[in-house]
Amino acid sequence: MLRLALRVVVVMLAFASVQFASAADASAASNATPPKGSLVIIGGNLRPANAPVWERILQLAGGKDARIAVFASASGYPEKSGKFLVDRLNSYGAKAFFVPVAVKLAGSDYHAAADDPKLAELVRSAGGAFFAGGDQIRITSALRHEDGSNTRVLDALWDMYRRGGVIAGTSAGAAIMSSTMFGRPRAVLATLKLGIEDGKEITDGLGFVGDDVFIDQHLLVRGRFARMLPAMLAKGYKLGLGIDEDTAMVVLPNRDVEVIGYKGALVLDLSAANAREGAFNVSNVRVSYLDNGDRFNIVTHEFTPSEDKADGKLDPSRPYYREPLFTADILGNSTVVDLMSKLIDSDQPEAIGITLGSPNGVQPDLGFEFRFTRAADSVGYSSASTDAYSIYNLRLDIRPILIRRPLYQYKSPQ
């Protein structure tokens, strides 16, 4: 009898282990399955009247009366920010609701709220979610446990996204989209000079876009394309997508990216780049600018210009610009796109931009040269209706330069 009992226990344990393994395998397979949902990654300062972006969020969430969970977790004033976003989404036809999971939400225990099964189910059954701007670390702090594991609400977000829902986010809500995000970064030039430290300047994001793409926001207005490069090199990213203000990148399940909104986005391709030790120095970065309506596929790296540019491919033998191309402030508001646009429609072999800091700032004798050149596969398109360009596959080399002091002297009167 004892032997029979032991045999039964062994069989039961073996059956239980098979069941556990099957459940674990199923869970792993579910996590490995590409999400059926979409992302709307907004570079910040999304204007209430930017109908194409708001309407696309609503469409991807299921259309009129779609339930959209609003997370104001990043905001310093979650109730105020959340109410604004709920009202804004509802004005476009949604049935949005506020999710009370925020570090700064008065009178609330965000740890308990993030693990509330009923709240998690509300999020899971929604058609989409929208993350407000603010401080992205507040989002990850609210939605992850201290040991880094997911809360119930974060798991619910993933379930909704895998099922086919949309996750949208602006500014801080865009930063969380990649598995690595900026945490407490320095200014752009200081980042080039002093480098990146994991756990400080960069930290873990939520990774909705996948582990192979780095995301940044407020990109052109604040010259942030330059800070993406040291972050990408530090973490081994080959592809970066940077989106400007009042503009969105819509990432579809097939990994097509479409740009909609006021300005555009930069694609940074480091697959053939070479970095040197010492002061920041990188060569053979490929840079592309996607304008409103342009598409790019993350997997194939194929570009498709918008309809109004499809017949506007630039002819290198008929350039518009015929003078040397140079700027002393490459990190200025949209300066990089202006320089790229001129180069792709120019008879010049290169365009050069530099950046340097205050004589009273950190390492005042160190600056950087950004040299753009056309490659064999560089191509540009111009719009038939607006003064806008799309530019694909320019080469960028960045080298440290010595700034001699004093940089200038006053001219003596004649």
C-alpha positions as CSV (number, residue, x, y, z in Angstrom):
1,M,0.0,0.0,0.0
2,L,2.8,2.4,0.9
3,R,4.5,1.7,-2.5
4,L,1.2,2.3,-4.3
5,A,0.6,5.6,-2.4
6,L,4.1,6.8,-3.2
7,R,3.6,5.9,-6.8
8,V,0.3,7.9,-6.9
9,V,2.1,10.9,-5.3
10,V,4.9,10.8,-7.9
11,V,2.4,10.6,-10.8
12,M,0.4,13.5,-9.3
13,L,3.5,15.6,-8.9
14,A,4.6,14.8,-12.4
15,F,1.2,15.7,-13.8
16,A,1.3,19.0,-11.8
17,S,4.7,19.8,-13.1
18,V,3.6,19.2,-16.7
19,Q,0.6,21.5,-16.1
20,F,2.8,24.2,-14.6
21,A,5.3,23.9,-17.5
22,S,2.4,24.1,-20.0
23,A,1.1,27.2,-18.3
24,A,4.5,28.8,-18.2
25,D,5.1,27.9,-21.8
26,A,1.8,29.4,-22.8
27,S,2.5,32.6,-20.8
28,A,5.9,32.9,-22.5
29,A,4.4,32.3,-25.9
30,S,1.8,35.0,-25.2
31,N,4.5,37.4,-24.2
32,A,6.6,36.6,-27.3
33,T,3.6,37.0,-29.6
34,P,3.8,40.4,-31.4
35,P,1.1,42.8,-30.1
36,K,-1.9,43.3,-32.3
37,G,-2.3,46.9,-31.0
38,S,-0.8,50.2,-32.1
39,L,1.2,53.0,-30.5
40,V,0.7,56.7,-31.0
41,I,3.9,58.4,-29.8
42,I,3.6,62.1,-29.5
43,G,6.6,64.5,-29.1
44,G,4.9,66.8,-26.5
45,N,2.8,69.9,-26.6
46,L,-0.1,68.2,-28.4
47,R,-2.5,71.0,-29.2
48,P,-6.2,70.6,-28.5
49,A,-6.9,71.5,-32.2
50,N,-4.6,68.9,-33.7
51,A,-7.5,66.8,-34.9
52,P,-5.5,64.3,-37.1
53,V,-3.6,63.0,-34.0
54,W,-6.6,63.0,-31.6
55,E,-8.9,61.3,-34.2
56,R,-6.3,58.7,-35.0
57,I,-6.1,57.7,-31.3
58,L,-9.9,57.4,-31.2
59,Q,-9.9,55.4,-34.4
60,L,-7.3,52.9,-33.2
61,A,-9.1,52.6,-29.9
62,G,-12.3,51.4,-31.7
63,G,-14.0,54.5,-33.0
64,K,-16.8,56.6,-31.5
65,D,-17.6,55.8,-27.8
66,A,-14.3,53.9,-27.4
67,R,-13.3,53.6,-23.8
68,I,-9.8,55.1,-23.3
69,A,-8.0,54.9,-19.9
70,V,-6.2,58.2,-19.1
71,F,-3.0,58.0,-17.1
72,A,-1.8,61.3,-15.7
73,S,0.9,59.5,-13.7
74,A,3.7,61.7,-15.0
75,S,2.0,65.0,-14.0
76,G,2.7,67.1,-11.0
77,Y,-1.1,67.8,-10.9
78,P,-2.7,64.5,-11.9
79,E,-6.3,65.5,-11.3
80,K,-6.1,68.6,-13.4
81,S,-4.1,67.0,-16.2
82,G,-6.3,63.9,-16.2
83,K,-9.5,65.9,-16.3
84,F,-8.2,68.0,-19.3
85,L,-7.3,64.8,-21.2
86,V,-10.6,63.1,-20.4
87,D,-12.5,66.1,-21.6
88,R,-10.4,66.5,-24.7
89,L,-10.7,62.8,-25.8
90,N,-14.5,62.9,-25.1
91,S,-14.8,66.0,-27.2
92,Y,-13.5,63.9,-30.1
93,G,-16.1,61.1,-29.4
94,A,-14.4,58.9,-26.8
95,K,-15.7,57.6,-23.5
96,A,-12.5,58.3,-21.6
97,F,-12.0,57.7,-17.9
98,F,-9.3,58.7,-15.4
99,V,-7.0,56.0,-13.8
100,P,-6.1,57.1,-10.3
101,V,-2.5,55.7,-10.3
102,A,-0.1,58.6,-9.9
103,V,2.7,59.4,-7.5
104,K,1.5,63.0,-7.0
105,L,-2.3,62.2,-6.6
106,A,-3.4,63.7,-3.3
107,G,-5.1,61.4,-0.8
108,S,-4.3,58.3,-2.9
109,D,-2.1,55.2,-2.3
110,Y,-0.8,54.7,-5.8
111,H,0.8,51.4,-4.8
112,A,-2.5,50.0,-3.8
113,A,-4.3,51.5,-6.8
114,A,-1.8,50.0,-9.2
115,D,-2.6,46.5,-7.9
116,D,-6.3,46.9,-7.6
117,P,-7.9,44.0,-9.5
118,K,-11.1,46.0,-10.4
119,L,-9.1,48.9,-11.7
120,A,-6.8,46.6,-13.7
121,E,-9.9,45.0,-15.3
122,L,-11.2,48.4,-16.3
123,V,-7.9,49.1,-18.1
124,R,-7.8,45.6,-19.6
125,S,-11.2,45.9,-21.1
126,A,-10.6,49.4,-22.6
127,G,-9.9,50.1,-26.2
128,G,-6.9,52.3,-25.5
129,A,-4.8,54.2,-23.0
130,F,-3.3,57.7,-23.0
131,F,-0.3,58.8,-21.0
132,A,0.1,62.5,-20.1
133,G,3.4,64.4,-20.1
134,G,5.5,65.4,-17.1
135,D,8.2,63.3,-15.5
136,Q,8.5,59.8,-17.0
137,I,10.1,58.4,-13.9
138,R,6.8,59.0,-12.1
139,I,5.1,56.7,-14.6
140,T,7.5,53.8,-14.1
141,S,7.5,54.3,-10.4
142,A,3.7,54.1,-10.3
143,L,3.3,51.1,-12.6
144,R,6.2,48.9,-11.4
145,H,6.9,47.4,-8.0
146,E,10.2,48.4,-6.3
147,D,11.7,45.0,-7.4
148,G,11.0,46.0,-11.0
149,S,8.0,43.6,-11.5
150,N,4.8,44.7,-13.1
151,T,1.8,45.8,-11.1
152,R,-1.6,44.4,-12.1
153,V,-2.5,47.6,-13.9
154,L,0.7,47.4,-16.0
155,D,-0.1,43.8,-16.9
156,A,-3.6,44.9,-17.9
157,L,-2.1,47.5,-20.2
158,W,0.0,44.9,-21.9
159,D,-3.0,42.6,-22.2
160,M,-5.0,45.4,-23.8
161,Y,-2.2,46.2,-26.2
162,R,-1.5,42.6,-27.2
163,R,-5.2,42.1,-27.8
164,G,-5.3,45.1,-30.3
165,G,-5.8,48.2,-28.2
166,V,-3.8,51.5,-28.7
167,I,-1.4,53.0,-26.3
168,A,-0.8,56.7,-26.8
169,G,1.5,59.0,-24.9
170,T,2.8,62.6,-25.1
171,S,6.2,63.8,-23.9
172,A,7.0,61.7,-20.8
173,G,4.2,59.4,-22.1
174,A,6.3,59.0,-25.3
175,A,9.6,58.4,-23.4
176,I,8.3,55.3,-21.7
177,M,7.6,53.6,-25.0
178,S,11.1,52.2,-25.4
179,S,12.8,49.7,-23.0
180,T,15.4,52.4,-22.2
181,M,14.4,56.0,-21.6
182,F,16.1,59.2,-20.4
183,G,15.7,59.5,-16.6
184,R,17.6,62.5,-15.2
185,P,19.5,63.8,-18.2
186,R,21.8,66.7,-18.5
187,A,21.4,69.4,-21.2
188,V,22.1,68.1,-24.7
189,L,25.6,69.6,-25.1
190,A,26.6,68.5,-21.5
191,T,25.5,65.0,-22.4
192,L,27.8,64.9,-25.4
193,K,30.7,66.2,-23.2
194,L,30.1,64.1,-20.1
195,G,28.5,61.0,-21.4
196,I,25.7,58.7,-20.2
197,E,25.5,56.7,-17.0
198,D,22.9,53.9,-16.8
199,G,20.6,54.4,-13.8
200,K,21.1,58.1,-13.9
201,E,20.8,59.8,-17.3
202,I,19.1,56.7,-18.7
203,T,16.9,54.1,-17.0
204,D,14.3,51.5,-17.8
205,G,11.2,52.4,-19.8
206,L,8.1,50.2,-20.3
207,G,9.2,49.0,-23.7
208,F,5.9,48.9,-25.7
209,V,7.7,49.6,-29.0
210,G,10.0,46.7,-28.5
211,D,13.6,46.2,-27.4
212,D,15.1,47.2,-30.7
213,V,14.1,50.9,-31.0
214,F,15.1,53.9,-28.8
215,I,12.5,56.7,-28.5
216,D,13.0,60.4,-27.7
217,Q,10.7,63.4,-27.8
218,H,10.6,67.3,-28.0
219,L,13.2,66.4,-30.6
220,L,13.7,69.2,-33.1
221,V,12.5,72.1,-30.9
222,R,15.1,71.2,-28.2
223,G,17.9,69.8,-30.4
224,R,17.6,66.4,-28.7
225,F,18.6,64.3,-31.7
226,A,22.2,64.8,-30.5
227,R,21.6,63.3,-27.1
228,M,20.0,60.2,-28.6
229,L,23.3,59.0,-30.1
230,P,25.4,58.5,-26.8
231,A,22.3,56.9,-25.2
232,M,21.9,54.5,-28.2
233,L,25.6,53.7,-28.2
234,A,25.7,53.0,-24.5
235,K,22.8,50.5,-24.7
236,G,23.6,49.0,-28.1
237,Y,20.6,50.3,-30.0
238,K,20.9,50.4,-33.8
239,L,17.7,52.3,-34.5
240,G,16.3,55.4,-32.9
241,L,13.1,57.4,-33.6
242,G,12.8,60.9,-32.4
243,I,9.5,62.8,-32.6
244,D,8.9,66.6,-32.5
245,E,6.3,68.6,-30.7
246,D,2.6,68.6,-31.7
247,T,3.4,65.6,-33.9
248,A,2.9,61.8,-33.6
249,M,4.5,58.6,-34.8
250,V,1.8,55.9,-35.3
251,V,3.4,52.5,-35.0
252,L,1.2,49.8,-36.4
253,P,1.3,46.0,-35.7
254,N,3.3,45.4,-38.9
255,R,5.8,47.9,-37.5
256,D,5.0,50.5,-40.1
257,V,5.6,54.0,-38.7
258,E,3.5,56.9,-40.0
259,V,4.2,60.5,-39.1
260,I,1.2,62.8,-38.6
261,G,0.9,66.3,-37.2
262,Y,2.7,69.6,-37.3
263,K,6.3,68.8,-37.9
264,G,8.1,65.5,-38.3
265,A,10.5,62.9,-36.9
266,L,14.2,61.8,-37.3
267,V,15.3,58.2,-37.9
268,L,18.8,57.5,-36.6
269,D,20.4,54.3,-38.0
270,L,23.6,53.2,-36.2
271,S,23.9,49.8,-37.9
272,A,27.1,50.8,-39.7
273,A,28.3,53.5,-37.3
274,N,31.7,53.6,-35.7
275,A,32.5,55.2,-32.3
276,R,35.9,56.1,-30.9
277,E,37.1,56.2,-27.4
278,G,37.6,59.6,-25.6
279,A,35.5,62.7,-26.3
280,F,32.3,61.8,-28.2
281,N,33.2,60.9,-31.7
282,V,31.1,58.8,-34.1
283,S,31.1,58.3,-37.8
284,N,28.7,56.9,-40.5
285,V,25.5,57.5,-38.7
286,R,22.6,57.5,-41.1
287,V,20.0,60.2,-40.5
288,S,16.6,60.6,-42.2
289,Y,13.8,63.1,-41.7
290,L,10.2,61.9,-42.0
291,D,7.6,64.7,-42.6
292,N,3.9,64.6,-42.1
293,G,2.4,61.6,-44.0
294,D,5.7,59.8,-44.6
295,R,6.1,56.2,-43.6
296,F,9.0,54.0,-42.4
297,N,9.1,50.3,-41.6
298,I,11.1,49.4,-38.5
299,V,11.9,45.9,-39.9
300,T,12.7,46.5,-43.5
301,H,13.9,50.1,-43.1
302,E,11.9,51.0,-46.2
303,F,10.8,54.7,-46.6
304,T,7.6,55.8,-48.3
305,P,7.0,59.5,-48.9
306,S,3.6,61.1,-48.4
307,E,1.2,61.4,-51.3
308,D,2.0,65.0,-51.9
309,K,5.7,64.2,-52.3
310,A,5.4,60.9,-54.2
311,D,6.1,62.7,-57.5
312,G,8.5,65.2,-56.0
313,K,11.7,63.2,-56.0
314,L,14.6,65.7,-56.2
315,D,16.9,65.6,-59.2
316,P,20.6,66.0,-58.0
317,S,21.4,67.6,-61.4
318,R,19.0,70.5,-60.8
319,P,19.9,71.7,-57.2
320,Y,18.2,74.8,-55.7
321,Y,20.9,75.8,-53.2
322,R,24.3,76.8,-54.6
323,E,26.3,78.2,-51.6
324,P,28.3,76.7,-48.7
325,L,26.0,75.3,-46.0
326,F,27.0,76.0,-42.4
327,T,25.4,76.8,-39.1
328,A,27.0,77.7,-35.8
329,D,24.0,76.4,-33.8
330,I,23.2,72.8,-34.9
331,L,21.2,72.2,-31.7
332,G,18.9,75.2,-32.3
333,N,15.2,74.9,-32.9
334,S,14.7,72.7,-36.0
335,T,18.2,73.8,-37.3
336,V,19.2,70.2,-38.1
337,V,16.2,69.7,-40.5
338,D,16.8,73.0,-42.1
339,L,20.4,72.1,-42.8
340,M,19.5,68.6,-44.1
341,S,16.8,70.0,-46.4
342,K,19.3,72.4,-48.0
343,L,21.9,69.7,-48.4
344,I,19.6,67.3,-50.2
345,D,18.6,70.0,-52.7
346,S,22.1,71.5,-53.1
347,D,25.2,71.4,-55.3
348,Q,27.4,71.3,-52.2
349,P,29.1,68.0,-51.2
350,E,28.5,68.6,-47.4
351,A,26.8,70.7,-44.8
352,I,28.5,71.5,-41.5
353,G,27.0,72.5,-38.1
354,I,28.8,73.1,-34.9
355,T,27.8,73.5,-31.3
356,L,29.7,75.1,-28.4
357,G,28.9,76.2,-24.9
358,S,29.3,79.1,-22.6
359,P,32.9,80.1,-21.6
360,N,31.6,79.7,-18.1
361,G,30.1,76.2,-18.7
362,V,31.5,72.7,-18.3
363,Q,34.6,72.0,-20.5
364,P,34.3,75.3,-22.3
365,D,37.1,74.5,-24.7
366,L,35.2,71.4,-26.1
367,G,32.7,71.7,-28.9
368,F,31.5,69.4,-31.7
369,E,31.3,69.4,-35.5
370,F,28.3,67.7,-37.2
371,R,29.2,67.0,-40.8
372,F,26.4,65.9,-43.1
373,T,27.2,64.4,-46.5
374,R,25.1,62.7,-49.2
375,A,25.6,59.0,-49.6
376,A,25.0,56.8,-52.7
377,D,21.5,56.0,-51.4
378,S,20.6,59.5,-50.2
379,V,17.3,60.7,-51.6
380,G,15.0,63.7,-51.1
381,Y,11.4,64.6,-51.9
382,S,9.7,67.9,-51.9
383,S,6.1,68.7,-51.5
384,A,4.0,70.1,-54.4
385,S,1.8,72.1,-52.0
386,T,4.1,73.2,-49.1
387,D,7.7,74.2,-48.5
388,A,8.5,70.8,-47.0
389,Y,11.1,68.1,-47.6
390,S,11.5,64.4,-46.8
391,I,15.2,63.4,-46.5
392,Y,16.4,59.8,-46.4
393,N,19.8,58.3,-45.6
394,L,22.2,61.3,-45.2
395,R,25.5,60.4,-43.6
396,L,26.4,62.1,-40.3
397,D,29.9,62.3,-38.7
398,I,30.4,64.0,-35.3
399,R,33.8,65.0,-34.1
400,P,35.1,66.9,-31.1
401,I,36.6,70.3,-31.8
402,L,38.8,72.6,-29.8
403,I,37.3,76.0,-29.0
404,R,40.0,78.6,-28.7
405,R,39.4,81.3,-26.1
406,P,38.6,84.1,-26.4
407,L,36.2,83.0,-29.1
408,Y,35.9,86.5,-30.5
409,Q,37.3,90.0,-29.9
410,Y,35.7,93.4,-30.3
411,K,36.5,95.1,-33.6
412,S,38.3,98.4,-33.1
413,P,36.6,101.5,-34.5
414,Q,38.2,102.7,-37.7
